[in-house]
Amino acid sequence: MDYNYPELYYRIYPKVMESIDKYMEKKKEIRSIPKEDMEAMIDQVYEKMAYECPEIDEDPIERRGRYRVTQRPFYGRRRLVRDIISIILISELIRRINPYVFY
C-alpha cells in the first residue's frame, strides 16, 4: 500500500473522527463550536495517542527545555502532536460543514 501521509496521520485520524462523532451525538450543530469544546476534543485525542504511543508524552528534551531560557522557543513532541491533531480536526470539521467544496 502506498501511503500519502506519515504513519502518525493514520493513527490520529480515526481518533479524531471518533471524537467528532461523539460531539455530534451531543450537539447537532458544528458551525459554531466553542473554543472549550475544541480544546476538549484535542485533549481526548491526545490522551488516546499518549496511551497508544507513550514516547510522545515522555520527551526528556521537552522537559529540559522548559527550564532553560533560550532565544528560540523549543517545540517538543507534545506540542507538535497537539498541532497535528488540531489541523486534522479543523480540516474534518470544515469538510463536514461543506462536503462539496473539496470534491
N, C-alpha and C positions, 0 to 999 in steps of 0.2 A: 504494500500500500504506500503510495506516495503522499507524504504529509506536506501540507502547505504552511502549517503553523508549528511552533515549537510544542513539545510534549506537554508543557505546563498549561497551554491553552486547552488542550483536550482533557486535562484533569479539572480545570476550573469551570469550563463551560457547562457541564451537566449540573454542577452545584449551583451556578448562577440561575440556570433555568428552574431548578427546584425551588430556589429562594423566591424567584419572581412568581412562580405558580402558587406558592403558599401565600404570598402577599395578595395576589389576585383573588384568592378564595375569600379573604377577609374584606378587601375593598375592590370594588369592580372598576373604579376609575384609575387609570395610570397617567393621565395627562398632567396632573399636578401632585407629584409625590413630595411630601415634606423632606427636608434635609435629614431629619432624625430617622425617618424610615429608610432612607437610602443608606445612611451610616449603619443602621441595624442590619440591613441585608448584607452589606460589605463585611461586617463583623461576623455574621453567621457563616458566610462562605470562607472567610479567613480562618475561623476556628476549625472548620472541617478540613481545610487544607493543612493547617498546622498539625492536626491529628493524623492525617494521612502521610504527611511529609514533615516529621519533627525537625529536620535540619533547617527548615525555614525560620522557625521560632528560636533556634539556638545558634545565632550568629555571633561568635565571640568578638569579631571585629566591630560589629554594630554596638555591642555593649561597651567596648573600649572607646568608641568614637563619641559616646555621649559626654564623657568627662573631659575629653581633650578639646581644647579650643583651637580651631583651625580657621583659616580664611575661607576655605571652600567647604560647604556642607557635605556630609557623607550620607549617602542613601544606601542603607543596608537591605538585606533580603526582605525583611518585614515590610518596609515602605514600598519597595518595588512590586512585591506580590499584591499588596493592597491597591496600588495604582493599576496594575493589570486587571484586577477584579473590577475596579471602578469602570475602566474602559469597556470591558466586556458587558457589564451590567447596563451602562448607559446605551451602548450600541444595540443591545437586545430590546431595551425599553423603546428606543426610537423606532426600531423595526416593527415592534408590536403596535405602536401608535399609527403608523402609516406603512403598511407592508408593501404597497405597490410602488413606492418610490425606489426601493432597492432592486426591483426585478424588471 
